[in-house]
Amino acid sequence: MELMITVAILAILVSIAVPSFKSITTGNQIVAQTNALTSALTLARSEASKRGLLVTICGNDGSGGCSGSSTWNNGWIVFTDINGNGAIDSGVNLDQVLQVTTANANLSTVGTASVVTYLSNGGVVAANTLTITKSGCGSKQKRVVTIALNGLARINKQDCP
C-alpha cells in the first residue's frame, strides 16, 4: 500500500516537472543560438574594422553559400565581401570565409534582410533585426537581435506569439 502511494506521488511530481524541464531546455537552446549569432556579429564588426574591408553575414544555404533569404535556419556565414554584393565570390575578387555556423534545426532565425554588411568603420550598411524563436516557446523566450546603424547589436527578450 505504501509503495503504491509513493509511486502515485512520484507520478504526480514527474508530470509537474516535465513541462518545466521542456521550457528550460527550449529557453537554453534559444539563448545558445542567440549567443552564437551575436558572437558572429561581433566577429564581423571587428574584422571589418581590422581589415578595412566590408564584412558580410548571410544565411547559410546548407552548401557553404549564401541563401539569399532572410530566413537563417541553416545557420550563417561570415565572410569578407570585397565588392559588397552580399555573395561569396571566387576568382579575381576572392572573398574569404571567416566563420561558418550551423543553427539548431528546431529553432527559427528570421531577419528583416538577407545580409548584414559591416563597413570598415564598424557601422552597417542598413539596420537589421533578427528574431530567434521556437514553436511552442514560453514567456520571454523569444530573442530579437537589433543591429543599429553604428553596428552594435542589442538583444531583447519578448514573449512568443
Secondary structure as UniProt FT lines:
FT   HELIX           2..51
FT   STRAND          55..60
FT   TURN            73..74
FT   STRAND          76..80
FT   TURN            82..83
FT   TURN            92..93
FT   STRAND          97..101
FT   TURN            105..106
FT   STRAND          108..111
FT   STRAND          115..118
FT   TURN            120..121
FT   STRAND          128..133
FT   TURN            135..136
FT   TURN            139..140
FT   STRAND          142..147
FT   TURN            149..150
FT   STRAND          153..158
//
